[in-house]
């Protein structure tokens, strides 16, 4: 009874907070609580999920919008709850997969700056992503920024060594080749 009362009070407080965001509603349907909102409310998470799905289905999208939103960082970085871990992991995995797919597209491969932005997005989700390292260092080197490329490489191998416990298997010369 006490837990049910606490839940009711918490839901009421949450509804009051959500009213400030617009037409956002919390409804109980059976054993599930649903968060719904109308078109007047914008949610980056749902927009990213939709754009990611379009890319995975190989539909033509405006990749700049996906890159813009994804560059804001990882999902809920300041919240650390066990029940959120699967959402965060799924989000990160989907973003990495889609960014790597975008990096292979001909029109994107022609823009070093876009490729570097894509790599930065991947690094926010997975700081040890080797594909992002290879792309970013090669593009920086191609742009005439060998020192910046070397700094990116050095930072990566230091973090790699700390986390994995073994030295990184590629030399800088192999990465930029």
Secondary structure in CASP SS format (residue, H / E / C, confidence):
PFRMAT SS
TARGET T0000
AUTHOR 0000-0000-0000
METHOD secondary structure of the structure
MODEL  1
X C 1.00
X H 1.00
X H 1.00
X H 1.00
X H 1.00
X H 1.00
X H 1.00
X H 1.00
X H 1.00
X H 1.00
X H 1.00
X H 1.00
X H 1.00
X H 1.00
X H 1.00
X H 1.00
X H 1.00
X H 1.00
X H 1.00
X C 1.00
X C 1.00
X C 1.00
X C 1.00
X E 1.00
X E 1.00
X E 1.00
X E 1.00
X E 1.00
X E 1.00
X C 1.00
X C 1.00
X E 1.00
X E 1.00
X E 1.00
X E 1.00
X E 1.00
X E 1.00
X C 1.00
X C 1.00
X C 1.00
X C 1.00
X C 1.00
X C 1.00
X H 1.00
X H 1.00
X H 1.00
X H 1.00
X H 1.00
X H 1.00
X H 1.00
X H 1.00
X H 1.00
X H 1.00
X H 1.00
X H 1.00
X H 1.00
X C 1.00
X C 1.00
X C 1.00
X C 1.00
X C 1.00
X C 1.00
X H 1.00
X H 1.00
X H 1.00
X H 1.00
X H 1.00
X H 1.00
X H 1.00
X H 1.00
X C 1.00
X C 1.00
X C 1.00
X C 1.00
X C 1.00
X C 1.00
X C 1.00
X C 1.00
X C 1.00
X C 1.00
X C 1.00
X H 1.00
X H 1.00
X H 1.00
X H 1.00
X H 1.00
X H 1.00
X H 1.00
X H 1.00
X H 1.00
X H 1.00
X H 1.00
X H 1.00
X H 1.00
X H 1.00
X H 1.00
X H 1.00
X H 1.00
X H 1.00
X H 1.00
X H 1.00
X H 1.00
X H 1.00
X C 1.00
X C 1.00
X H 1.00
X H 1.00
X H 1.00
X H 1.00
X C 1.00
X C 1.00
X H 1.00
X H 1.00
X H 1.00
X H 1.00
X H 1.00
X H 1.00
X H 1.00
X H 1.00
X H 1.00
X H 1.00
X H 1.00
X H 1.00
X H 1.00
X H 1.00
X C 1.00
X C 1.00
X C 1.00
X C 1.00
X H 1.00
X H 1.00
X H 1.00
X H 1.00
X H 1.00
X H 1.00
X H 1.00
X H 1.00
X H 1.00
X H 1.00
X H 1.00
X H 1.00
X H 1.00
X C 1.00
X C 1.00
X C 1.00
X H 1.00
X H 1.00
X H 1.00
X H 1.00
X H 1.00
X H 1.00
X H 1.00
X H 1.00
X H 1.00
X H 1.00
X H 1.00
X H 1.00
X H 1.00
X H 1.00
X H 1.00
X H 1.00
X H 1.00
X H 1.00
X H 1.00
X C 1.00
X C 1.00
X C 1.00
X C 1.00
X C 1.00
X C 1.00
X C 1.00
X H 1.00
X H 1.00
X H 1.00
X H 1.00
X H 1.00
X C 1.00
END
